[in-house]
Amino acid sequence: MDVNTYIVVASAGLAGLGMVTVAGLNGWRGWLQLKRQEMDHLHAAGAAQHGAGARIEIADLRERIRKLEAIAAGIEL
């Protein structure tokens, strides 16, 4: 093979490597964007549930405390 053939093969290899690299970077950026959107969605859903969920959890904790106080006082429920 002559030198020109080596140059063409090397250039084609570099071009192919460049295309694969660009495609990989675009996929990586897309994946990161997807994860950001998932986190934003979860954060927004958590903020929306925070008010009602917190009230339910507080009511549950109050009920547990009431039961523990009754047990400590020796009262059967």
N, C-alpha and C positions, 0 to 999 in steps of 0.2 A: 504494500500500500504506500501511496505517496503522501507527502506532507499535507496536501490539500484535503485528502480524505480524512486524516486525523483531525484537522481543524473543523471540518464539517461535523464529524461524529462528536467531537468535544462540544461544539456550539449547540448541537441538537440536545445533547445530554444536559448542558447547563440550562437551556431553554425549558426542557422538560422538568428539571428540578425546580426552576423558578415557578413554573405553573403549579406544580404540586404544593410548593411552599405557600403561594398566594391562596390556593384553594383551602389549605389547612388553616391559614390565618383567618380567612373569612368564616370558616366553620367554627373556629375557636371564639371569634367575636360574636357570632350568632348564639353559641351556647352560653356565653357569658351574659348576653342580653336576655336570653330566656330565663336564666337563673335570677337576674335582677328583677324581671317581671314577676316571677314566682314569689320572691321575697317581698316585693311591694304589695302583691295581692294578699299574701299571708298577713302582712303588717296591717293592711287596710281592714281585712276581715277580723283580725284580733282587736283592732280599735273599735270596730262596730259592735263586737260582742262584749267588749270590756264592761260596759255599763250594766247590761242585763245579767251577764254571767257573774259579775262581781256581787250583785245583789243576791243572786241565788246561792252563791258560795258563802256569803256572810250569813244568810238565813240558816244554811246547813250547819255552819260553825256554831251559831247561837243555839240551835237545837241540840247539838252534841254537848255544849257546855251545860245546858239545862239538865240533860240526862246525867252528866258526870256529877253535877252538884247534887242531884237527887240521890245518886248512889252514895256520895260522900255523907249525905245527911241520913242515910239508911232508909230512904223511902223507895218502895217498889213501884215501878211504873207499869 
